[in-house]
Amino acid sequence: LMLAPSVTPATKVVCLTQVVTPDELKDDDDYEDIVEDMRTECGKFGSLVNVIIPRPSPDGEMAPGVGKVFLEYADTEGATKARQGLNGRKFGGNEVVAVFYPENKFSEGDYSG
Amino acid sequence: NSGTGGRKRKSRWADDEPKPVVQLPDFMKDFTSGIEFDPEIQALNSRLLEISRKLQSGMLLDDRPEGARSPSPEPIYDNMGVRINTREYRAREKLNRERQEIISQIIKKNPAFKPPADYRPPKLHK
């Protein structure tokens, strides 16, 4: 596992950890709000291809990656800017930690990180 | 932020500027700014420290011998008949005023200075 963000090589995918709580994700309205907030803010750094926010399953079971937000950019440049610009920002009162996420894992739908 | 209200709402992103990648702890900022080394501010700071210590120590604030004292003002009593403006009370008030004054001066020279919680900025009008 990658511990230090600075050591991880740049990828097109940025993972925001410690951003959202499972509770917020359960509610559909809240969930949509969060997605919208992410699109708006994270789109400022580059061309945003995809925003993935894992949700807990309806029966309350935790899915891998819940609490994280994955941002896929068109290029590493956008992802790099986003990682720098978002790290340390506050989202809903939580201090965001932004790290690069392995592209192969992301494309496989593996959000266990 | 219950999400049950209207659909139009504020973004959850805080407005604050992104932080620089390397952040110095707060106490280091004072040193990097260099303003703490300004001799004038240092003098004010040390006087402030002295006054604060005196006020908190509980020691007698007016220990001048009787002969060295200037005449007291007219006594003021509270509704219980206890004198308010005792010598000690006046000495304390005097130090408090000086303390506030010093803090105002430091703030003027160093706007980044964080005044103590009990500091009240002077009123603009009397």
gemmi code that builds the backbone of each chain (N, CA, C; Angstrom):
import gemmi

chains = {
    "A": [
        ("LEU", (0.834, -1.209, 0.000), (0.000, 0.000, 0.000), (0.865, 1.255, 0.000)),
        ("MET", (0.375, 2.242, -0.680), (1.114, 3.510, -0.755), (0.788, 4.335, 0.485)),
        ("LEU", (1.807, 4.649, 1.208), (1.559, 5.412, 2.431), (1.770, 6.900, 2.220)),
        ("ALA", (2.847, 7.235, 1.563), (3.149, 8.665, 1.416), (2.692, 9.159, 0.055)),
        ("PRO", (1.807, 10.165, 0.049), (1.275, 10.679, -1.209), (2.367, 11.161, -2.151)),
        ("SER", (3.414, 11.725, -1.595), (4.424, 12.347, -2.439), (5.222, 11.293, -3.214)),
        ("VAL", (5.251, 10.047, -2.689), (6.053, 9.015, -3.323), (5.297, 8.395, -4.493)),
        ("THR", (3.961, 8.395, -4.402), (3.147, 7.785, -5.442), (3.335, 8.533, -6.760)),
        ("PRO", (3.632, 7.795, -7.838), (3.772, 8.480, -9.119), (2.439, 9.049, -9.591)),
        ("ALA", (2.515, 10.115, -10.358), (1.294, 10.774, -10.828), (0.510, 9.846, -11.746)),
        ("THR", (-0.791, 9.815, -11.546), (-1.684, 9.082, -12.438), (-2.816, 10.034, -12.830)),
        ("LYS", (-3.729, 9.529, -13.668), (-4.857, 10.377, -14.070), (-5.960, 10.368, -13.037)),
        ("VAL", (-5.809, 9.489, -12.049), (-6.876, 9.337, -11.062), (-6.432, 9.872, -9.705)),
        ("VAL", (-7.263, 10.754, -9.172), (-6.998, 11.296, -7.842), (-8.032, 10.722, -6.888)),
        ("CYS", (-7.552, 10.288, -5.744), (-8.454, 9.750, -4.731), (-8.475, 10.701, -3.545)),
        ("LEU", (-9.668, 11.149, -3.189), (-9.822, 11.978, -1.998), (-10.259, 11.084, -0.854)),
        ("THR", (-9.445, 11.028, 0.158), (-9.807, 10.178, 1.294), (-10.369, 11.042, 2.412)),
        ("GLN", (-11.078, 10.420, 3.319), (-11.653, 11.102, 4.492), (-12.535, 12.283, 4.088)),
        ("VAL", (-13.349, 12.074, 3.062), (-14.151, 13.175, 2.560), (-15.603, 13.086, 3.021)),
        ("VAL", (-16.179, 11.938, 2.817), (-17.604, 11.780, 3.095), (-17.833, 10.637, 4.078)),
        ("THR", (-18.950, 10.718, 4.782), (-19.280, 9.646, 5.725), (-20.333, 8.742, 5.097)),
        ("PRO", (-20.345, 7.483, 5.475), (-21.349, 6.558, 4.931), (-22.769, 7.095, 5.108)),
        ("ASP", (-23.009, 7.790, 6.196), (-24.342, 8.348, 6.454), (-24.794, 9.307, 5.367)),
        ("GLU", (-23.870, 10.195, 4.955), (-24.208, 11.178, 3.923), (-24.533, 10.494, 2.604)),
        ("LEU", (-23.869, 9.357, 2.375), (-24.011, 8.693, 1.078), (-25.309, 7.905, 0.970)),
        ("LYS", (-25.892, 7.581, 2.105), (-27.121, 6.778, 2.091), (-28.273, 7.546, 1.458)),
        ("ASP", (-28.338, 8.838, 1.779), (-29.445, 9.658, 1.294), (-29.204, 10.050, -0.170)),
        ("ASP", (-30.195, 9.801, -1.019), (-30.022, 10.064, -2.452), (-29.767, 11.531, -2.742)),
        ("ASP", (-30.518, 12.404, -2.065), (-30.340, 13.837, -2.291), (-28.941, 14.283, -1.886)),
        ("ASP", (-28.530, 13.841, -0.715), (-27.192, 14.180, -0.244), (-26.150, 13.687, -1.233)),
        ("TYR", (-26.364, 12.468, -1.681), (-25.408, 11.860, -2.600), (-25.281, 12.694, -3.873)),
        ("GLU", (-26.420, 13.080, -4.420), (-26.389, 13.899, -5.640), (-25.708, 15.227, -5.409)),
        ("ASP", (-25.986, 15.817, -4.234), (-25.334, 17.077, -3.890), (-23.819, 16.924, -3.887)),
        ("ILE", (-23.379, 15.830, -3.274), (-21.935, 15.615, -3.155), (-21.315, 15.440, -4.535)),
        ("VAL", (-21.976, 14.652, -5.370), (-21.457, 14.446, -6.730), (-21.369, 15.780, -7.465)),
        ("GLU", (-22.427, 16.565, -7.312), (-22.456, 17.866, -7.995), (-21.334, 18.776, -7.485)),
        ("ASP", (-21.185, 18.819, -6.167), (-20.125, 19.641, -5.586), (-18.754, 19.224, -6.109)),
        ("MET", (-18.566, 17.918, -6.213), (-17.285, 17.395, -6.687), (-17.054, 17.780, -8.141)),
        ("ARG", (-18.082, 17.598, -8.969), (-17.960, 17.929, -10.395), (-17.573, 19.386, -10.566)),
        ("THR", (-18.306, 20.259, -9.842), (-18.084, 21.691, -10.000), (-16.673, 22.082, -9.592)),
        ("GLU", (-16.295, 21.641, -8.394), (-15.030, 22.113, -7.835), (-13.840, 21.438, -8.510)),
        ("CYS", (-13.942, 20.150, -8.722), (-12.796, 19.398, -9.225), (-12.603, 19.601, -10.721)),
        ("GLY", (-13.678, 20.054, -11.390), (-13.573, 20.346, -12.809), (-12.733, 21.570, -13.102)),
        ("LYS", (-12.442, 22.329, -12.045), (-11.659, 23.547, -12.232), (-10.187, 23.256, -12.517)),
        ("PHE", (-9.759, 22.058, -12.186), (-8.333, 21.760, -12.296), (-7.963, 21.151, -13.640)),
        ("GLY", (-8.931, 20.633, -14.339), (-8.655, 19.998, -15.618), (-9.920, 19.338, -16.123)),
        ("SER", (-9.775, 18.657, -17.234), (-10.941, 18.011, -17.817), (-11.281, 16.750, -17.026)),
        ("LEU", (-12.424, 16.807, -16.377), (-12.841, 15.712, -15.493), (-13.621, 14.684, -16.303)),
        ("VAL", (-13.123, 13.459, -16.330), (-13.756, 12.424, -17.135), (-14.840, 11.698, -16.339)),
        ("ASN", (-14.510, 11.429, -15.093), (-15.400, 10.579, -14.319), (-15.272, 10.896, -12.824)),
        ("VAL", (-16.406, 10.869, -12.154), (-16.398, 11.010, -10.698), (-17.062, 9.782, -10.103)),
        ("ILE", (-16.320, 9.077, -9.282), (-16.886, 7.868, -8.667), (-16.875, 8.028, -7.157)),
        ("ILE", (-18.045, 7.896, -6.580), (-18.140, 7.967, -5.118), (-18.814, 6.682, -4.643)),
        ("PRO", (-18.017, 5.734, -4.169), (-18.613, 4.468, -3.724), (-19.626, 4.700, -2.607)),
        ("ARG", (-20.746, 3.980, -2.690), (-21.800, 4.098, -1.670), (-21.946, 2.777, -0.935)),
        ("PRO", (-22.378, 2.851, 0.302), (-22.686, 1.596, 0.991), (-23.916, 0.981, 0.342)),
        ("SER", (-23.996, -0.345, 0.338), (-25.153, -0.985, -0.288), (-26.403, -0.684, 0.532)),
        ("PRO", (-27.597, -0.787, -0.099), (-28.844, -0.376, 0.564), (-29.066, -1.067, 1.911)),
        ("ASP", (-28.546, -2.277, 2.073), (-28.758, -2.967, 3.351), (-27.768, -2.482, 4.418)),
        ("GLY", (-27.001, -1.425, 4.058), (-26.110, -0.846, 5.044), (-24.737, -1.490, 5.072)),
        ("GLU", (-24.557, -2.485, 4.207), (-23.273, -3.165, 4.155), (-22.217, -2.231, 3.564)),
        ("MET", (-21.055, -2.213, 4.174), (-20.005, -1.332, 3.675), (-19.387, -1.923, 2.412)),
        ("ALA", (-19.213, -1.060, 1.411), (-18.541, -1.489, 0.195), (-17.114, -0.927, 0.254)),
        ("PRO", (-16.194, -1.568, -0.480), (-14.827, -1.036, -0.461), (-14.795, 0.384, -1.030)),
        ("GLY", (-14.012, 1.229, -0.402), (-13.839, 2.585, -0.912), (-14.873, 3.576, -0.429)),
        ("VAL", (-15.789, 3.155, 0.443), (-16.786, 4.094, 0.963), (-16.083, 5.136, 1.835)),
        ("GLY", (-16.420, 6.389, 1.586), (-15.747, 7.478, 2.297), (-14.745, 8.173, 1.401)),
        ("LYS", (-14.453, 7.524, 0.270), (-13.496, 8.120, -0.666), (-14.227, 8.651, -1.889)),
        ("VAL", (-13.522, 9.534, -2.597), (-14.046, 10.064, -3.847), (-12.961, 9.896, -4.898)),
        ("PHE", (-13.318, 9.302, -6.039), (-12.344, 9.086, -7.105), (-12.621, 10.043, -8.259)),
        ("LEU", (-11.582, 10.729, -8.666), (-11.716, 11.692, -9.759), (-10.811, 11.251, -10.893)),
        ("GLU", (-11.407, 10.983, -12.037), (-10.585, 10.615, -13.178), (-10.473, 11.802, -14.113)),
        ("TYR", (-9.261, 12.181, -14.411), (-9.021, 13.303, -15.315), (-8.558, 12.792, -16.674)),
        ("ALA", (-8.660, 13.693, -17.669), (-8.265, 13.309, -19.019), (-6.755, 13.104, -19.100)),
        ("ASP", (-6.018, 13.808, -18.270), (-4.565, 13.665, -18.302), (-3.982, 13.806, -16.887)),
        ("THR", (-2.723, 13.421, -16.764), (-2.081, 13.502, -15.447), (-1.880, 14.946, -15.018)),
        ("GLU", (-1.835, 15.838, -15.997), (-1.631, 17.250, -15.647), (-2.802, 17.756, -14.793)),
        ("GLY", (-4.004, 17.471, -15.276), (-5.183, 17.879, -14.519), (-5.217, 17.209, -13.155)),
        ("ALA", (-4.856, 15.934, -13.150), (-4.883, 15.181, -11.897), (-3.858, 15.742, -10.911)),
        ("THR", (-2.709, 16.134, -11.457), (-1.663, 16.673, -10.589), (-2.106, 17.989, -9.960)),
        ("LYS", (-2.698, 18.833, -10.812), (-3.194, 20.123, -10.293), (-4.260, 19.890, -9.227)),
        ("ALA", (-5.132, 18.940, -9.493), (-6.218, 18.665, -8.549), (-5.672, 18.132, -7.227)),
        ("ARG", (-4.694, 17.251, -7.331), (-4.142, 16.681, -6.102), (-3.548, 17.790, -5.228)),
        ("GLN", (-2.824, 18.678, -5.896), (-2.212, 19.767, -5.137), (-3.241, 20.752, -4.605)),
        ("GLY", (-4.214, 21.045, -5.478), (-5.178, 22.070, -5.111), (-6.202, 21.606, -4.076)),
        ("LEU", (-6.470, 20.316, -4.073), (-7.533, 19.824, -3.184), (-6.995, 19.339, -1.850)),
        ("ASN", (-5.756, 18.910, -1.843), (-5.182, 18.384, -0.603), (-5.196, 19.467, 0.479)),
        ("GLY", (-5.802, 19.135, 1.596), (-5.844, 20.106, 2.700), (-7.077, 20.993, 2.680)),
        ("ARG", (-7.823, 20.978, 1.562), (-9.064, 21.754, 1.534), (-10.106, 21.079, 2.424)),
        ("LYS", (-11.144, 21.839, 2.739), (-12.177, 21.252, 3.582), (-13.449, 21.005, 2.791)),
        ("PHE", (-13.989, 19.831, 2.960), (-15.244, 19.473, 2.324), (-16.205, 19.018, 3.407)),
        ("GLY", (-17.272, 19.784, 3.570), (-18.226, 19.453, 4.621), (-17.581, 19.358, 5.988)),
        ("GLY", (-16.527, 20.162, 6.187), (-15.861, 20.185, 7.482), (-14.722, 19.179, 7.607)),
        ("ASN", (-14.620, 18.268, 6.638), (-13.523, 17.293, 6.709), (-12.331, 17.794, 5.923)),
        ("GLU", (-11.163, 17.597, 6.477), (-9.970, 17.997, 5.752), (-9.611, 16.911, 4.756)),
        ("VAL", (-9.595, 17.327, 3.506), (-9.421, 16.372, 2.419), (-7.953, 15.985, 2.271)),
        ("VAL", (-7.719, 14.683, 2.104), (-6.390, 14.209, 1.749), (-6.482, 13.690, 0.318)),
        ("ALA", (-5.680, 14.250, -0.573), (-5.744, 13.871, -1.980), (-4.494, 13.098, -2.368)),
        ("VAL", (-4.696, 11.917, -2.936), (-3.566, 11.097, -3.381), (-3.846, 10.575, -4.797)),
        ("PHE", (-2.792, 10.221, -5.514), (-2.979, 9.581, -6.807), (-3.407, 8.141, -6.576)),
        ("TYR", (-4.241, 7.663, -7.502), (-4.724, 6.290, -7.384), (-4.293, 5.525, -8.627)),
        ("PRO", (-3.868, 4.268, -8.463), (-3.397, 3.496, -9.623), (-4.481, 3.378, -10.697)),
        ("GLU", (-4.097, 3.699, -11.924), (-5.081, 3.701, -13.017), (-5.638, 2.305, -13.288)),
        ("ASN", (-4.742, 1.299, -13.203), (-5.218, -0.057, -13.533), (-6.271, -0.526, -12.529)),
        ("LYS", (-6.027, -0.232, -11.281), (-7.005, -0.618, -10.258), (-8.336, 0.083, -10.508)),
        ("PHE", (-8.224, 1.393, -10.812), (-9.431, 2.183, -11.017), (-10.243, 1.641, -12.187)),
        ("SER", (-9.563, 1.331, -13.285), (-10.300, 0.871, -14.469), (-10.930, -0.495, -14.220)),
        ("GLU", (-10.355, -1.233, -13.264), (-10.954, -2.531, -12.939), (-12.110, -2.393, -11.954)),
        ("GLY", (-12.341, -1.172, -11.529), (-13.406, -0.965, -10.555), (-13.000, -1.388, -9.161)),
        ("ASP", (-11.699, -1.427, -8.940), (-11.204, -1.788, -7.609), (-10.956, -0.501, -6.821)),
        ("TYR", (-11.826, -0.252, -5.851), (-11.699, 0.979, -5.075), (-11.223, 0.720, -3.656)),
        ("SER", (-10.698, -0.480, -3.453), (-10.317, -0.846, -2.087), (-9.071, -0.095, -1.635)),
        ("GLY", (-8.340, 0.433, -2.611), (-7.220, 1.315, -2.377), (-6.148, 0.853, -1.482)),
    ],
    "B": [
        ("ASN", (-27.350, 20.933, 7.305), (-26.988, 20.147, 6.149), (-27.730, 18.820, 6.122)),
        ("SER", (-28.978, 18.820, 6.496), (-29.708, 17.568, 6.600), (-30.068, 17.037, 5.224)),
        ("GLY", (-30.126, 17.922, 4.231), (-30.395, 17.467, 2.880), (-31.871, 17.291, 2.609)),
        ("THR", (-32.700, 17.555, 3.598), (-34.124, 17.381, 3.380), (-34.763, 18.643, 2.816)),
        ("GLY", (-34.069, 19.743, 2.880), (-34.616, 21.017, 2.445), (-34.600, 21.163, 0.942)),
        ("GLY", (-34.516, 22.420, 0.471), (-34.527, 22.691, -0.955), (-33.301, 22.133, -1.639)),
        ("ARG", (-33.365, 22.066, -2.962), (-32.262, 21.450, -3.688), (-31.109, 22.427, -3.903)),
        ("LYS", (-31.439, 23.738, -3.859), (-30.371, 24.716, -4.063), (-29.667, 24.969, -2.749)),
        ("ARG", (-28.389, 24.723, -2.714), (-27.671, 24.938, -1.465), (-26.224, 25.281, -1.754)),
        ("LYS", (-25.517, 25.568, -0.696), (-24.127, 25.955, -0.793), (-23.283, 24.710, -1.014)),
        ("SER", (-22.214, 24.873, -1.767), (-21.301, 23.754, -1.957), (-20.678, 23.360, -0.618)),
        ("ARG", (-20.401, 22.078, -0.494), (-19.766, 21.616, 0.741), (-18.294, 21.983, 0.788)),
        ("TRP", (-17.797, 22.411, -0.340), (-16.395, 22.820, -0.345), (-16.248, 24.124, 0.416)),
        ("ALA", (-15.311, 24.157, 1.321), (-15.023, 25.403, 2.019), (-14.381, 26.362, 1.032)),
        ("ASP", (-14.639, 27.671, 1.260), (-14.148, 28.666, 0.306), (-12.649, 28.910, 0.424)),
        ("ASP", (-12.082, 28.427, 1.522), (-10.702, 28.867, 1.783), (-9.761, 28.437, 0.670)),
        ("GLU", (-8.721, 29.236, 0.519), (-7.717, 28.976, -0.482), (-7.016, 27.664, -0.164)),
        ("PRO", (-6.602, 26.945, -1.197), (-5.831, 25.735, -0.920), (-4.562, 26.087, -0.151)),
        ("LYS", (-4.223, 25.214, 0.771), (-3.040, 25.493, 1.586), (-1.782, 25.184, 0.792)),
        ("PRO", (-0.714, 25.884, 1.078), (0.552, 25.512, 0.452), (0.935, 24.093, 0.870)),
        ("VAL", (1.702, 23.448, 0.023), (1.999, 22.031, 0.249), (2.713, 21.837, 1.590)),
        ("VAL", (3.698, 22.696, 1.846), (4.403, 22.596, 3.119), (3.877, 23.691, 4.027)),
        ("GLN", (3.392, 23.307, 5.177), (2.856, 24.301, 6.099), (3.661, 24.317, 7.371)),
        ("LEU", (4.065, 25.509, 7.771), (4.775, 25.632, 9.034), (3.761, 25.639, 10.157)),
        ("PRO", (4.113, 25.045, 11.278), (3.219, 25.165, 12.431), (3.069, 26.622, 12.847)),
        ("ASP", (1.960, 26.907, 13.498), (1.638, 28.294, 13.808), (2.748, 29.031, 14.535)),
        ("PHE", (3.381, 28.355, 15.480), (4.360, 29.080, 16.281), (5.577, 29.471, 15.462)),
        ("MET", (5.804, 28.773, 14.342), (6.950, 29.104, 13.506), (6.702, 30.359, 12.682)),
        ("LYS", (5.437, 30.616, 12.389), (5.124, 31.756, 11.533), (5.612, 33.056, 12.155)),
        ("ASP", (5.493, 33.127, 13.473), (5.920, 34.336, 14.164), (7.399, 34.610, 13.917)),
        ("PHE", (8.156, 33.526, 13.838), (9.589, 33.715, 13.670), (9.925, 34.075, 12.236)),
        ("THR", (9.213, 33.457, 11.300), (9.536, 33.707, 9.904), (9.182, 35.127, 9.498)),
        ("SER", (8.192, 35.692, 10.155), (7.785, 37.028, 9.762), (8.819, 38.062, 10.186)),
        ("GLY", (9.593, 37.737, 11.229), (10.641, 38.642, 11.661), (10.144, 39.791, 12.500)),
        ("ILE", (8.843, 40.014, 12.475), (8.294, 41.185, 13.143), (8.433, 41.053, 14.663)),
        ("GLU", (8.506, 39.799, 15.131), (8.654, 39.575, 16.572), (9.985, 40.116, 17.074)),
        ("PHE", (10.925, 40.289, 16.166), (12.243, 40.735, 16.589), (12.345, 42.253, 16.627)),
        ("ASP", (11.323, 42.914, 16.170), (11.281, 44.363, 16.253), (11.449, 44.762, 17.726)),
        ("PRO", (12.501, 45.546, 18.037), (12.770, 45.853, 19.448), (11.586, 46.528, 20.136)),
        ("GLU", (10.872, 47.360, 19.400), (9.733, 48.045, 20.010), (8.661, 47.057, 20.439)),
        ("ILE", (8.392, 46.117, 19.542), (7.388, 45.107, 19.859), (7.868, 44.229, 20.997)),
        ("GLN", (9.160, 43.947, 21.004), (9.698, 43.127, 22.096), (9.508, 43.815, 23.432)),
        ("ALA", (9.757, 45.131, 23.458), (9.585, 45.885, 24.702), (8.127, 45.843, 25.148)),
        ("LEU", (7.226, 46.040, 24.187), (5.795, 46.008, 24.504), (5.398, 44.629, 25.015)),
        ("ASN", (5.930, 43.612, 24.339), (5.598, 42.248, 24.733), (6.046, 41.943, 26.150)),
        ("SER", (7.253, 42.397, 26.491), (7.755, 42.045, 27.813), (6.982, 42.800, 28.895)),
        ("ARG", (6.597, 44.044, 28.591), (5.784, 44.796, 29.547), (4.411, 44.129, 29.712)),
        ("LEU", (3.884, 43.674, 28.586), (2.588, 42.995, 28.609), (2.657, 41.748, 29.489)),
        ("LEU", (3.753, 41.018, 29.318), (3.948, 39.800, 30.094), (4.022, 40.129, 31.581)),
        ("GLU", (4.758, 41.188, 31.885), (4.943, 41.593, 33.277), (3.595, 41.953, 33.906)),
        ("ILE", (2.807, 42.740, 33.178), (1.510, 43.167, 33.703), (0.597, 41.959, 33.904)),
        ("SER", (0.570, 41.096, 32.897), (-0.306, 39.933, 32.997), (0.074, 39.093, 34.206)),
        ("ARG", (1.378, 38.956, 34.420), (1.849, 38.154, 35.548), (1.390, 38.786, 36.866)),
        ("LYS", (1.567, 40.107, 36.962), (1.183, 40.829, 38.172), (-0.302, 40.654, 38.461)),
        ("LEU", (-1.108, 40.812, 37.399), (-2.556, 40.742, 37.582), (-2.984, 39.354, 38.026)),
        ("GLN", (-2.267, 38.349, 37.545), (-2.676, 36.981, 37.863), (-2.110, 36.492, 39.187)),
        ("SER", (-1.039, 37.140, 39.630), (-0.339, 36.607, 40.799), (-1.146, 36.781, 42.083)),
        ("GLY", (-2.026, 37.772, 42.096), (-2.798, 38.004, 43.314), (-2.020, 38.773, 44.368)),
        ("MET", (-0.823, 39.222, 44.000), (-0.056, 39.965, 44.993), (-0.597, 41.397, 45.104)),
        ("LEU", (-0.185, 42.053, 46.172), (-0.650, 43.412, 46.413), (-0.170, 44.308, 45.268)),
        ("LEU", (-1.106, 44.970, 44.611), (-0.715, 45.751, 43.437), (-0.222, 47.140, 43.825)),
        ("ASP", (-0.730, 47.648, 44.915), (-0.284, 48.972, 45.346), (0.400, 48.838, 46.698)),
        ("ASP", (1.716, 48.703, 46.652), (2.432, 48.484, 47.907), (3.232, 49.717, 48.317)),
        ("ARG", (2.807, 50.858, 47.790), (3.526, 52.068, 48.201), (3.227, 52.365, 49.673)),
        ("PRO", (4.242, 52.832, 50.395), (3.977, 53.196, 51.791), (3.034, 54.392, 51.867)),
        ("GLU", (2.367, 54.517, 52.972), (1.322, 55.520, 53.090), (1.795, 56.928, 52.736)),
        ("GLY", (3.008, 57.241, 53.134), (3.527, 58.583, 52.896), (3.737, 58.898, 51.434)),
        ("ALA", (3.953, 57.863, 50.618), (4.264, 58.086, 49.208), (3.010, 58.134, 48.357)),
        ("ARG", (1.869, 57.952, 48.993), (0.637, 57.893, 48.215), (0.101, 59.281, 47.920)),
        ("SER", (-0.536, 59.384, 46.765), (-1.221, 60.632, 46.451), (-2.645, 60.537, 47.009)),
        ("PRO", (-3.304, 61.693, 47.133), (-4.639, 61.661, 47.737), (-5.603, 60.765, 46.968)),
        ("SER", (-6.466, 60.084, 47.688), (-7.441, 59.199, 47.055), (-8.598, 60.015, 46.501)),
        ("PRO", (-9.231, 59.495, 45.456), (-10.444, 60.167, 44.967), (-11.587, 59.943, 45.942)),
        ("GLU", (-12.687, 60.654, 45.715), (-13.878, 60.450, 46.535), (-14.261, 58.974, 46.510)),
        ("PRO", (-14.618, 58.415, 47.661), (-14.989, 56.995, 47.654), (-16.298, 56.764, 46.896)),
        ("ILE", (-16.369, 55.619, 46.244), (-17.610, 55.186, 45.590), (-18.031, 53.888, 46.265)),
        ("TYR", (-19.319, 53.820, 46.609), (-19.810, 52.606, 47.289), (-20.824, 51.903, 46.401)),
        ("ASP", (-20.853, 50.590, 46.543), (-21.918, 49.871, 45.835), (-23.180, 49.886, 46.691)),
        ("ASN", (-24.261, 49.275, 46.209), (-25.518, 49.393, 46.952), (-25.523, 48.583, 48.247)),
        ("MET", (-24.448, 47.827, 48.488), (-24.319, 47.137, 49.765), (-23.507, 47.987, 50.754)),
        ("GLY", (-23.070, 49.134, 50.283), (-22.291, 49.983, 51.156), (-20.813, 49.627, 51.204)),
        ("VAL", (-20.393, 48.756, 50.292), (-18.982, 48.391, 50.254), (-18.266, 49.313, 49.275)),
        ("ARG", (-17.123, 49.770, 49.677), (-16.414, 50.697, 48.801), (-15.919, 49.964, 47.552)),
        ("ILE", (-16.170, 50.581, 46.401), (-15.740, 49.970, 45.142), (-14.320, 50.389, 44.791)),
        ("ASN", (-14.099, 51.698, 44.801), (-12.810, 52.165, 44.292), (-11.729, 52.152, 45.377)),
        ("THR", (-11.465, 50.974, 45.856), (-10.390, 50.856, 46.835), (-9.058, 51.087, 46.147)),
        ("ARG", (-8.043, 51.265, 46.982), (-6.703, 51.479, 46.435), (-6.311, 50.307, 45.535)),
        ("GLU", (-6.579, 49.126, 46.032), (-6.229, 47.921, 45.282), (-6.999, 47.860, 43.955)),
        ("TYR", (-8.298, 48.180, 44.038), (-9.140, 48.156, 42.842), (-8.608, 49.132, 41.796)),
        ("ARG", (-8.247, 50.330, 42.280), (-7.771, 51.334, 41.331), (-6.441, 50.918, 40.705)),
        ("ALA", (-5.588, 50.306, 41.515), (-4.302, 49.843, 40.980), (-4.527, 48.782, 39.902)),
        ("ARG", (-5.485, 47.917, 40.161), (-5.787, 46.846, 39.200), (-6.343, 47.423, 37.902)),
        ("GLU", (-7.269, 48.368, 38.061), (-7.847, 49.008, 36.878), (-6.778, 49.694, 36.039)),
        ("LYS", (-5.839, 50.323, 36.746), (-4.786, 51.054, 36.054), (-3.942, 50.085, 35.214)),
        ("LEU", (-3.596, 48.959, 35.823), (-2.811, 47.961, 35.100), (-3.611, 47.402, 33.923)),
        ("ASN", (-4.905, 47.152, 34.158), (-5.750, 46.638, 33.081), (-5.786, 47.595, 31.904)),
        ("ARG", (-5.920, 48.893, 32.239), (-5.951, 49.886, 31.157), (-4.645, 49.883, 30.382)),
        ("GLU", (-3.534, 49.821, 31.130), (-2.236, 49.823, 30.461), (-2.096, 48.587, 29.583)),
        ("ARG", (-2.606, 47.478, 30.092), (-2.516, 46.223, 29.356), (-3.266, 46.329, 28.030)),
        ("GLN", (-4.490, 46.819, 28.099), (-5.282, 46.973, 26.874), (-4.578, 47.916, 25.895)),
        ("GLU", (-4.017, 48.966, 26.452), (-3.332, 49.964, 25.631), (-2.136, 49.334, 24.903)),
        ("ILE", (-1.376, 48.525, 25.649), (-0.212, 47.874, 25.050), (-0.645, 46.928, 23.942)),
        ("ILE", (-1.704, 46.172, 24.209), (-2.183, 45.238, 23.190), (-2.601, 46.004, 21.934)),
        ("SER", (-3.284, 47.131, 22.134), (-3.676, 47.948, 20.974), (-2.449, 48.374, 20.175)),
        ("GLN", (-1.404, 48.753, 20.890), (-0.194, 49.200, 20.194), (0.454, 48.064, 19.425)),
        ("ILE", (0.497, 46.889, 20.053), (1.109, 45.742, 19.368), (0.316, 45.409, 18.113)),
        ("ILE", (-1.008, 45.436, 18.235), (-1.842, 45.106, 17.079), (-1.596, 46.092, 15.944)),
        ("LYS", (-1.417, 47.365, 16.331), (-1.189, 48.380, 15.307), (0.091, 48.084, 14.526)),
        ("LYS", (1.108, 47.627, 15.248), (2.391, 47.351, 14.600), (2.390, 45.991, 13.917)),
        ("ASN", (1.660, 45.054, 14.482), (1.658, 43.697, 13.949), (0.233, 43.177, 13.881)),
        ("PRO", (-0.431, 43.428, 12.752), (-1.839, 43.026, 12.627), (-2.034, 41.518, 12.778)),
        ("ALA", (-0.955, 40.750, 12.631), (-1.091, 39.298, 12.751), (-1.120, 38.854, 14.211)),
        ("PHE", (-0.826, 39.784, 15.105), (-0.790, 39.443, 16.529), (-2.156, 38.987, 17.005)),
        ("LYS", (-2.143, 37.870, 17.723), (-3.426, 37.366, 18.235), (-3.606, 37.839, 19.668)),
        ("PRO", (-4.502, 38.770, 19.899), (-4.676, 39.286, 21.260), (-5.310, 38.236, 22.157)),
        ("PRO", (-5.052, 38.368, 23.474), (-5.689, 37.436, 24.403), (-7.209, 37.536, 24.338)),
        ("ALA", (-7.874, 36.495, 24.790), (-9.323, 36.401, 24.620), (-10.061, 37.551, 25.302)),
        ("ASP", (-9.491, 38.079, 26.379), (-10.227, 39.101, 27.123), (-9.948, 40.508, 26.605)),
        ("TYR", (-9.207, 40.601, 25.515), (-8.909, 41.924, 24.991), (-10.115, 42.508, 24.268)),
        ("ARG", (-10.438, 43.762, 24.607), (-11.532, 44.445, 23.907), (-10.947, 45.627, 23.169)),
        ("PRO", (-11.151, 45.694, 21.855), (-10.631, 46.833, 21.109), (-11.230, 48.128, 21.661)),
        ("PRO", (-10.417, 49.194, 21.694), (-10.931, 50.452, 22.241), (-12.094, 50.973, 21.407)),
        ("LYS", (-13.053, 51.583, 22.097), (-14.185, 52.161, 21.367), (-13.716, 53.401, 20.636)),
        ("LEU", (-14.306, 53.664, 19.498), (-13.872, 54.790, 18.692), (-14.369, 56.117, 19.249)),
        ("HIS", (-15.462, 56.061, 19.982), (-15.987, 57.289, 20.569), (-16.021, 57.140, 22.077)),
        ("LYS", (-15.986, 58.265, 22.751), (-15.974, 58.215, 24.211), (-17.389, 58.039, 24.740)),
    ],
}
model = gemmi.Model(1)
for chain_id, residues in chains.items():
    chain = gemmi.Chain(chain_id)
    for i, (resn, *xyz) in enumerate(residues, 1):
        res = gemmi.Residue()
        res.name, res.seqid = resn, gemmi.SeqId(i, " ")
        for name, pos in zip(("N", "CA", "C"), xyz):
            atom = gemmi.Atom()
            atom.name, atom.element = name, gemmi.Element(name[0])
            atom.pos, atom.b_iso = gemmi.Position(*pos), 0.0
            res.add_atom(atom)
        chain.add_residue(res)
    model.add_chain(chain)
structure = gemmi.Structure()
structure.add_model(model)
structure.setup_entities()
